[in-house]
């Protein structure tokens, strides 16, 4: 884990001032059944969407808190990234989307019997948000309702 001292002054100040939301009341929910019998969904903060879908809006104050639906049937070549943060290197994602959005690995885990099944839809948010209020109050609960309606029991959350 790098220490703040090794970062540039701008990076260090950004990390020290980054908003962090505390959730002391978040309930813990134990697994109701084995993972090998559970329906799994994928949610990412990599700012991904299906080619032709509305890109994430980088200029929105505090960040774009909406989400995009990515059908499980979408192939790697159908998915693009419109996340605009300069805080990370996009090269790995461009070379292999599975680095941050492991759709091929999930299929393999189902085929191997490690997961029961996969959801019909996956979801993507844009990370690096300065204001997460929209996610907490609107888009997050909406996405959770959709996952619950589909019978999803486990969500794999991947970062950018």
C-alpha positions, 0 to 999 in steps of 0.5 A, spaced: 500 500 500 503 506 497 504 511 502 501 518 501 508 521 501 510 518 495 504 521 491 505 528 487 502 534 491 496 534 487 494 527 488 496 527 495 491 533 496 486 530 492 486 523 496 486 527 503 480 531 501 476 525 497 469 524 500 468 518 503 461 516 506 460 512 512 455 507 513 454 505 520 447 502 519 449 497 513 446 490 515 450 484 514 446 479 510 449 472 510 448 467 504 442 463 504 444 458 500 451 456 497 454 460 491 454 454 486 446 455 487 446 462 487 444 467 481 450 472 480 450 479 477 456 484 475 456 491 477 462 496 475 464 503 476 468 503 470 463 507 466 462 502 461 456 501 456 453 498 450 456 501 444 451 506 442 448 507 449 448 514 452 455 515 454 456 518 461 457 525 462 463 527 465 461 535 466 455 533 470 457 537 477 459 532 482 459 526 477 454 522 473 450 518 478 446 514 473 447 507 471 447 503 464 444 496 463 449 492 459 445 485 457 449 479 459 448 477 452 453 483 450 459 481 447 466 484 449 466 488 442 459 491 444 462 494 450 465 501 450 468 505 456 466 513 457 469 514 464 473 520 463 477 520 469 485 521 468 486 518 475 488 511 472 491 507 466 485 505 461 490 501 457 489 494 461 481 495 459 482 496 452 486 490 451 482 485 455 475 488 458 475 482 463 480 486 467 475 490 470 468 487 467 470 479 467 464 477 463 468 471 460 470 469 467 463 469 470 461 464 464 466 460 466 465 460 473 458 458 471 460 452 467 465 450 472 459 449 477 462 455 482 456 459 480 449 457 479 447 462 474 448 469 471 443 475 471 440 477 464 443 484 465 449 487 468 450 494 471 455 500 470 456 506 474 461 511 473 466 511 478 470 517 481 464 521 483 465 527 488 458 527 490 454 520 491 448 523 493 444 521 486 447 514 487 445 513 494 438 516 493 436 514 486 440 510 482 443 505 487 436 503 490 433 503 482 438 498 480 437 494 487 430 493 485 432 491 478 437 486 481 432 483 486 426 483 481 431 478 477 432 474 483 439 476 484 442 473 490 450 475 489 453 481 486 460 482 484 462 489 484 468 491 480 472 497 480 475 501 474 
